[in-house]
Amino acid sequence: MLIKDLKNSEEFIAGDDTILRVLLHPDKACLNMRILLLLILLFSGLSLYGQEKQVCFTFDDLPVVSYGKNDTCYQKNLTDKLVQSLKENRIPAIGFVNERKLYDNGKRNPFQVNMLKSWLDNGLEIGNHTYSHPDYNSVSFEKYSADILKGEVITKELLANNGRTIKYFRHPFLHVGNTKAKADSLNTFLLEHAYTVAPVTIDNDDYLFALAYKRAQDKKEVQMMQQIGLDYIDYMEQKLKYYERQSNALFGRHIPQILLLHANLLNSDYIALLAEMFWRNNYEFVSLDRVLEDKAYESAITVYGNWGISWIDKWALSRGEKGVFFKDEPATPEYIKKLSE
């Protein structure tokens, strides 16, 4: 939220922060004091929300998740709105690419490539999410690693044109290897190819909300779309608070979080409200580089299975935590599950 928008926020006015009370005071006698405080805030880097926590927004399955809607105007408008919202809210996001989406009948699709290019043109980052989104639990290491290399070709070119190099890899389905041998083989391969794994700490079902939202749009059910959108923000806040509690239980503090999202219509329409929710919970938006500086991300993972779960869950299981540790995780509303079947 920009400073000019604060005057319309009842939540700010009702707050206990002395600085905000002065900034929003209607008395003209306070004008000089307000100007002075604004200058102090701007030049000292202080936040109007008092941020003390950090989060990185990450988006899977670029350039777009359209749920079968191939209309180019629809896809472009979705992508443009998402990218612009990230830019306006100063969110240094990273998107992970499935390069299969950049081809049509074996040939590069300039439209899809240009949508991906728009991320870089607007100062955002992109990484590798494999070519065809295979499940590492179901394919061999040889097939999976070949798919990773096949999925970096265009992404590398676009990054090179922007003076950058490819750095991050995100596992499809968050499946890192269901045995130690498979996990170790993949980790060695990624290191050899100068990839850094992009973990996820705030896992969620945004894709189910998104599919329900798109189906409501198809039926022109505007009120249902609004209900889904608002319930989505509430659900994501519950998820945030849950993983904050898990973080505190494991590390005794708030660690920088990595949020998993997808490049879909729902997030295109609601990313500004999602950002507002994180601001309200005292978060600042930072890059993946910045998040991974935290020592928590050096924590060992020593358990393996078929699951695709948050790294916080992996760390907890590796420390021997049992079922009670994972209680009270927020559930996706039943009506969303039904609408997305």
MILUMSE-880636 format. One record per residue (C-alpha): residue number from 0; residue in three letters; chain; x, y, z. Coordinates in steps of 0.5 Angstrom, whole numbers. Layout:
REM residues N
[NUM; "ALA"; "A"; [X; Y; Z]]
...
***
This chain:
REM residues 341
[0; "MET"; "A"; [0; 0; 0]]
[1; "LEU"; "A"; [3; 7; -2]]
[2; "ILE"; "A"; [3; 13; 3]]
[3; "LYS"; "A"; [-3; 16; -1]]
[4; "ASP"; "A"; [-7; 10; 1]]
[5; "LEU"; "A"; [-6; 10; 8]]
[6; "LYS"; "A"; [-11; 16; 10]]
[7; "ASN"; "A"; [-17; 11; 7]]
[8; "SER"; "A"; [-15; 5; 12]]
[9; "GLU"; "A"; [-19; 5; 18]]
[10; "GLU"; "A"; [-14; -1; 20]]
[11; "PHE"; "A"; [-8; 4; 21]]
[12; "ILE"; "A"; [-13; 10; 24]]
[13; "ALA"; "A"; [-15; 5; 29]]
[14; "GLY"; "A"; [-8; 3; 31]]
[15; "ASP"; "A"; [-3; 4; 37]]
[16; "ASP"; "A"; [3; 7; 33]]
[17; "THR"; "A"; [4; 14; 35]]
[18; "ILE"; "A"; [8; 15; 28]]
[19; "LEU"; "A"; [2; 13; 24]]
[20; "ARG"; "A"; [-3; 17; 29]]
[21; "VAL"; "A"; [1; 24; 27]]
[22; "LEU"; "A"; [2; 22; 20]]
[23; "LEU"; "A"; [-6; 21; 19]]
[24; "HIS"; "A"; [-8; 27; 24]]
[25; "PRO"; "A"; [-13; 32; 21]]
[26; "ASP"; "A"; [-10; 38; 24]]
[27; "LYS"; "A"; [-6; 43; 20]]
[28; "ALA"; "A"; [-2; 44; 26]]
[29; "CYS"; "A"; [1; 38; 25]]
[30; "LEU"; "A"; [3; 39; 18]]
[31; "ASN"; "A"; [11; 40; 19]]
[32; "MET"; "A"; [11; 34; 24]]
[33; "ARG"; "A"; [8; 30; 19]]
[34; "ILE"; "A"; [13; 32; 13]]
[35; "LEU"; "A"; [19; 31; 18]]
[36; "LEU"; "A"; [16; 24; 20]]
[37; "LEU"; "A"; [15; 22; 13]]
[38; "LEU"; "A"; [22; 24; 11]]
[39; "ILE"; "A"; [25; 20; 17]]
[40; "LEU"; "A"; [21; 14; 14]]
[41; "LEU"; "A"; [23; 15; 7]]
[42; "PHE"; "A"; [31; 16; 9]]
[43; "SER"; "A"; [32; 11; 14]]
[44; "GLY"; "A"; [28; 5; 11]]
[45; "LEU"; "A"; [23; 5; 17]]
[46; "SER"; "A"; [17; 1; 15]]
[47; "LEU"; "A"; [10; 4; 16]]
[48; "TYR"; "A"; [8; -3; 18]]
[49; "GLY"; "A"; [14; -4; 22]]
[50; "GLN"; "A"; [16; -10; 18]]
[51; "GLU"; "A"; [20; -15; 22]]
[52; "LYS"; "A"; [19; -22; 17]]
[53; "GLN"; "A"; [21; -23; 10]]
[54; "VAL"; "A"; [18; -27; 5]]
[55; "CYS"; "A"; [19; -29; -3]]
[56; "PHE"; "A"; [14; -30; -8]]
[57; "THR"; "A"; [15; -36; -13]]
[58; "PHE"; "A"; [11; -38; -18]]
[59; "ASP"; "A"; [11; -45; -22]]
[60; "ASP"; "A"; [9; -47; -29]]
[61; "LEU"; "A"; [11; -41; -33]]
[62; "PRO"; "A"; [9; -38; -37]]
[63; "VAL"; "A"; [2; -39; -35]]
[64; "VAL"; "A"; [-3; -43; -32]]
[65; "SER"; "A"; [-10; -43; -36]]
[66; "TYR"; "A"; [-13; -49; -35]]
[67; "GLY"; "A"; [-14; -51; -42]]
[68; "LYS"; "A"; [-16; -44; -44]]
[69; "ASN"; "A"; [-12; -42; -50]]
[70; "ASP"; "A"; [-14; -35; -52]]
[71; "THR"; "A"; [-8; -31; -53]]
[72; "CYS"; "A"; [-12; -25; -51]]
[73; "TYR"; "A"; [-14; -28; -44]]
[74; "GLN"; "A"; [-7; -31; -43]]
[75; "LYS"; "A"; [-3; -24; -45]]
[76; "ASN"; "A"; [-8; -20; -40]]
[77; "LEU"; "A"; [-7; -25; -35]]
[78; "THR"; "A"; [0; -25; -35]]
[79; "ASP"; "A"; [1; -17; -36]]
[80; "LYS"; "A"; [-4; -16; -30]]
[81; "LEU"; "A"; [0; -21; -26]]
[82; "VAL"; "A"; [7; -18; -27]]
[83; "GLN"; "A"; [4; -11; -27]]
[84; "SER"; "A"; [1; -12; -20]]
[85; "LEU"; "A"; [8; -15; -18]]
[86; "LYS"; "A"; [12; -9; -20]]
[87; "GLU"; "A"; [7; -4; -17]]
[88; "ASN"; "A"; [7; -8; -10]]
[89; "ARG"; "A"; [15; -8; -11]]
[90; "ILE"; "A"; [15; -16; -10]]
[91; "PRO"; "A"; [22; -19; -13]]
[92; "ALA"; "A"; [18; -25; -15]]
[93; "ILE"; "A"; [21; -31; -19]]
[94; "GLY"; "A"; [18; -36; -24]]
[95; "PHE"; "A"; [19; -43; -26]]
[96; "VAL"; "A"; [19; -45; -33]]
[97; "ASN"; "A"; [16; -51; -36]]
[98; "GLU"; "A"; [19; -50; -43]]
[99; "ARG"; "A"; [14; -55; -46]]
[100; "LYS"; "A"; [9; -49; -46]]
[101; "LEU"; "A"; [14; -45; -51]]
[102; "TYR"; "A"; [13; -50; -56]]
[103; "ASP"; "A"; [7; -51; -61]]
[104; "ASN"; "A"; [8; -57; -66]]
[105; "GLY"; "A"; [15; -58; -64]]
[106; "LYS"; "A"; [17; -50; -66]]
[107; "ARG"; "A"; [18; -45; -62]]
[108; "ASN"; "A"; [12; -41; -60]]
[109; "PRO"; "A"; [14; -33; -60]]
[110; "PHE"; "A"; [7; -31; -57]]
[111; "GLN"; "A"; [9; -36; -51]]
[112; "VAL"; "A"; [16; -34; -51]]
[113; "ASN"; "A"; [14; -26; -51]]
[114; "MET"; "A"; [10; -27; -45]]
[115; "LEU"; "A"; [16; -31; -41]]
[116; "LYS"; "A"; [20; -25; -43]]
[117; "SER"; "A"; [16; -20; -40]]
[118; "TRP"; "A"; [18; -23; -33]]
[119; "LEU"; "A"; [25; -21; -35]]
[120; "ASP"; "A"; [23; -14; -38]]
[121; "ASN"; "A"; [20; -12; -31]]
[122; "GLY"; "A"; [25; -14; -27]]
[123; "LEU"; "A"; [23; -21; -25]]
[124; "GLU"; "A"; [27; -27; -24]]
[125; "ILE"; "A"; [26; -34; -28]]
[126; "GLY"; "A"; [28; -41; -27]]
[127; "ASN"; "A"; [28; -48; -29]]
[128; "HIS"; "A"; [22; -52; -27]]
[129; "THR"; "A"; [24; -58; -32]]
[130; "TYR"; "A"; [21; -58; -39]]
[131; "SER"; "A"; [15; -63; -39]]
[132; "HIS"; "A"; [14; -63; -31]]
[133; "PRO"; "A"; [15; -70; -30]]
[134; "ASP"; "A"; [14; -74; -23]]
[135; "TYR"; "A"; [21; -76; -20]]
[136; "ASN"; "A"; [18; -81; -16]]
[137; "SER"; "A"; [15; -84; -23]]
[138; "VAL"; "A"; [21; -84; -27]]
[139; "SER"; "A"; [28; -85; -27]]
[140; "PHE"; "A"; [34; -81; -26]]
[141; "GLU"; "A"; [36; -81; -33]]
[142; "LYS"; "A"; [30; -79; -36]]
[143; "TYR"; "A"; [29; -74; -30]]
[144; "SER"; "A"; [36; -70; -31]]
[145; "ALA"; "A"; [35; -70; -39]]
[146; "ASP"; "A"; [28; -67; -38]]
[147; "ILE"; "A"; [32; -61; -34]]
[148; "LEU"; "A"; [37; -60; -39]]
[149; "LYS"; "A"; [32; -60; -44]]
[150; "GLY"; "A"; [28; -55; -40]]
[151; "GLU"; "A"; [33; -50; -40]]
[152; "VAL"; "A"; [35; -48; -47]]
[153; "ILE"; "A"; [30; -42; -48]]
[154; "THR"; "A"; [30; -40; -41]]
[155; "LYS"; "A"; [38; -39; -41]]
[156; "GLU"; "A"; [37; -35; -48]]
[157; "LEU"; "A"; [33; -30; -45]]
[158; "LEU"; "A"; [37; -29; -39]]
[159; "ALA"; "A"; [43; -28; -43]]
[160; "ASN"; "A"; [40; -23; -47]]
[161; "ASN"; "A"; [39; -19; -40]]
[162; "GLY"; "A"; [46; -20; -38]]
[163; "ARG"; "A"; [44; -26; -33]]
[164; "THR"; "A"; [45; -33; -32]]
[165; "ILE"; "A"; [40; -39; -30]]
[166; "LYS"; "A"; [41; -41; -22]]
[167; "TYR"; "A"; [35; -44; -19]]
[168; "PHE"; "A"; [31; -50; -20]]
[169; "ARG"; "A"; [24; -52; -17]]
[170; "HIS"; "A"; [22; -59; -17]]
[171; "PRO"; "A"; [15; -61; -20]]
[172; "PHE"; "A"; [10; -63; -15]]
[173; "LEU"; "A"; [16; -62; -10]]
[174; "HIS"; "A"; [18; -69; -11]]
[175; "VAL"; "A"; [26; -69; -9]]
[176; "GLY"; "A"; [27; -76; -9]]
[177; "ASN"; "A"; [23; -82; -5]]
[178; "THR"; "A"; [29; -85; -4]]
[179; "LYS"; "A"; [36; -83; -1]]
[180; "ALA"; "A"; [40; -85; -7]]
[181; "LYS"; "A"; [35; -82; -12]]
[182; "ALA"; "A"; [35; -75; -8]]
[183; "ASP"; "A"; [43; -76; -8]]
[184; "SER"; "A"; [43; -77; -15]]
[185; "LEU"; "A"; [39; -71; -17]]
[186; "ASN"; "A"; [43; -66; -12]]
[187; "THR"; "A"; [49; -68; -15]]
[188; "PHE"; "A"; [47; -67; -22]]
[189; "LEU"; "A"; [44; -60; -20]]
[190; "LEU"; "A"; [51; -58; -17]]
[191; "GLU"; "A"; [55; -60; -23]]
[192; "HIS"; "A"; [50; -56; -27]]
[193; "ALA"; "A"; [51; -50; -22]]
[194; "TYR"; "A"; [43; -50; -20]]
[195; "THR"; "A"; [41; -48; -13]]
[196; "VAL"; "A"; [35; -52; -11]]
[197; "ALA"; "A"; [29; -47; -10]]
[198; "PRO"; "A"; [25; -50; -3]]
[199; "VAL"; "A"; [18; -48; -1]]
[200; "THR"; "A"; [16; -47; 6]]
[201; "ILE"; "A"; [9; -44; 5]]
[202; "ASP"; "A"; [6; -50; 1]]
[203; "ASN"; "A"; [-2; -49; 0]]
[204; "ASP"; "A"; [-7; -51; -5]]
[205; "ASP"; "A"; [-8; -45; -9]]
[206; "TYR"; "A"; [-8; -49; -15]]
[207; "LEU"; "A"; [-15; -52; -13]]
[208; "PHE"; "A"; [-18; -45; -11]]
[209; "ALA"; "A"; [-15; -42; -18]]
[210; "LEU"; "A"; [-19; -48; -22]]
[211; "ALA"; "A"; [-25; -47; -18]]
[212; "TYR"; "A"; [-25; -39; -20]]
[213; "LYS"; "A"; [-24; -40; -27]]
[214; "ARG"; "A"; [-30; -45; -27]]
[215; "ALA"; "A"; [-34; -40; -24]]
[216; "GLN"; "A"; [-31; -35; -29]]
[217; "ASP"; "A"; [-33; -39; -35]]
[218; "LYS"; "A"; [-40; -39; -32]]
[219; "LYS"; "A"; [-40; -32; -31]]
[220; "GLU"; "A"; [-42; -33; -23]]
[221; "VAL"; "A"; [-39; -26; -21]]
[222; "GLN"; "A"; [-41; -27; -14]]
[223; "MET"; "A"; [-38; -34; -13]]
[224; "MET"; "A"; [-31; -31; -16]]
[225; "GLN"; "A"; [-31; -26; -11]]
[226; "GLN"; "A"; [-33; -31; -5]]
[227; "ILE"; "A"; [-27; -35; -8]]
[228; "GLY"; "A"; [-22; -30; -8]]
[229; "LEU"; "A"; [-24; -27; -1]]
[230; "ASP"; "A"; [-24; -34; 2]]
[231; "TYR"; "A"; [-17; -35; -2]]
[232; "ILE"; "A"; [-14; -29; 2]]
[233; "ASP"; "A"; [-17; -32; 9]]
[234; "TYR"; "A"; [-14; -39; 7]]
[235; "MET"; "A"; [-7; -36; 5]]
[236; "GLU"; "A"; [-7; -32; 12]]
[237; "GLN"; "A"; [-9; -38; 16]]
[238; "LYS"; "A"; [-3; -42; 12]]
[239; "LEU"; "A"; [2; -37; 13]]
[240; "LYS"; "A"; [0; -37; 21]]
[241; "TYR"; "A"; [1; -44; 21]]
[242; "TYR"; "A"; [8; -44; 18]]
[243; "GLU"; "A"; [10; -39; 22]]
[244; "ARG"; "A"; [8; -43; 28]]
[245; "GLN"; "A"; [12; -49; 25]]
[246; "SER"; "A"; [18; -45; 24]]
[247; "ASN"; "A"; [18; -42; 31]]
[248; "ALA"; "A"; [17; -49; 34]]
[249; "LEU"; "A"; [23; -52; 30]]
[250; "PHE"; "A"; [28; -46; 30]]
[251; "GLY"; "A"; [25; -41; 36]]
[252; "ARG"; "A"; [24; -36; 31]]
[253; "HIS"; "A"; [21; -33; 25]]
[254; "ILE"; "A"; [25; -35; 19]]
[255; "PRO"; "A"; [24; -32; 12]]
[256; "GLN"; "A"; [19; -36; 8]]
[257; "ILE"; "A"; [18; -38; 1]]
[258; "LEU"; "A"; [11; -38; -2]]
[259; "LEU"; "A"; [9; -43; -7]]
[260; "LEU"; "A"; [4; -40; -12]]
[261; "HIS"; "A"; [2; -41; -19]]
[262; "ALA"; "A"; [1; -36; -25]]
[263; "ASN"; "A"; [-6; -37; -26]]
[264; "LEU"; "A"; [-12; -32; -26]]
[265; "LEU"; "A"; [-14; -32; -19]]
[266; "ASN"; "A"; [-7; -30; -17]]
[267; "SER"; "A"; [-7; -25; -23]]
[268; "ASP"; "A"; [-13; -22; -20]]
[269; "TYR"; "A"; [-12; -22; -13]]
[270; "ILE"; "A"; [-4; -21; -12]]
[271; "ALA"; "A"; [-5; -14; -9]]
[272; "LEU"; "A"; [-10; -17; -4]]
[273; "LEU"; "A"; [-5; -22; -2]]
[274; "ALA"; "A"; [1; -17; -2]]
[275; "GLU"; "A"; [-3; -13; 3]]
[276; "MET"; "A"; [-5; -19; 7]]
[277; "PHE"; "A"; [3; -20; 8]]
[278; "TRP"; "A"; [4; -13; 9]]
[279; "ARG"; "A"; [-1; -13; 15]]
[280; "ASN"; "A"; [3; -19; 18]]
[281; "ASN"; "A"; [9; -15; 18]]
[282; "TYR"; "A"; [13; -18; 12]]
[283; "GLU"; "A"; [17; -15; 7]]
[284; "PHE"; "A"; [18; -18; 0]]
[285; "VAL"; "A"; [25; -20; -2]]
[286; "SER"; "A"; [29; -24; -7]]
[287; "LEU"; "A"; [30; -32; -7]]
[288; "ASP"; "A"; [37; -30; -6]]
[289; "ARG"; "A"; [36; -26; 0]]
[290; "VAL"; "A"; [32; -32; 3]]
[291; "LEU"; "A"; [37; -37; 2]]
[292; "GLU"; "A"; [42; -33; 6]]
[293; "ASP"; "A"; [39; -35; 13]]
[294; "LYS"; "A"; [42; -41; 16]]
[295; "ALA"; "A"; [35; -45; 17]]
[296; "TYR"; "A"; [36; -47; 10]]
[297; "GLU"; "A"; [42; -51; 11]]
[298; "SER"; "A"; [38; -56; 16]]
[299; "ALA"; "A"; [39; -63; 14]]
[300; "ILE"; "A"; [34; -67; 11]]
[301; "THR"; "A"; [34; -74; 12]]
[302; "VAL"; "A"; [28; -77; 11]]
[303; "TYR"; "A"; [25; -79; 4]]
[304; "GLY"; "A"; [18; -81; 1]]
[305; "ASN"; "A"; [13; -80; -4]]
[306; "TRP"; "A"; [10; -74; -1]]
[307; "GLY"; "A"; [11; -67; -4]]
[308; "ILE"; "A"; [11; -63; 2]]
[309; "SER"; "A"; [14; -56; 5]]
[310; "TRP"; "A"; [21; -56; 7]]
[311; "ILE"; "A"; [19; -54; 14]]
[312; "ASP"; "A"; [15; -61; 14]]
[313; "LYS"; "A"; [21; -64; 11]]
[314; "TRP"; "A"; [26; -61; 17]]
[315; "ALA"; "A"; [21; -63; 22]]
[316; "LEU"; "A"; [21; -70; 20]]
[317; "SER"; "A"; [28; -71; 20]]
[318; "ARG"; "A"; [28; -68; 27]]
[319; "GLY"; "A"; [24; -74; 29]]
[320; "GLU"; "A"; [17; -70; 30]]
[321; "LYS"; "A"; [11; -74; 30]]
[322; "GLY"; "A"; [4; -73; 28]]
[323; "VAL"; "A"; [2; -68; 34]]
[324; "PHE"; "A"; [7; -63; 31]]
[325; "PHE"; "A"; [3; -63; 25]]
[326; "LYS"; "A"; [-4; -62; 28]]
[327; "ASP"; "A"; [-8; -56; 26]]
[328; "GLU"; "A"; [-6; -55; 19]]
[329; "PRO"; "A"; [-11; -51; 15]]
[330; "ALA"; "A"; [-15; -55; 11]]
[331; "THR"; "A"; [-18; -53; 4]]
[332; "PRO"; "A"; [-25; -51; 4]]
[333; "GLU"; "A"; [-30; -57; 2]]
[334; "TYR"; "A"; [-34; -53; -3]]
[335; "ILE"; "A"; [-27; -51; -6]]
[336; "LYS"; "A"; [-25; -58; -7]]
[337; "LYS"; "A"; [-32; -60; -10]]
[338; "LEU"; "A"; [-32; -54; -15]]
[339; "SER"; "A"; [-25; -56; -17]]
[340; "GLU"; "A"; [-26; -64; -18]]
***
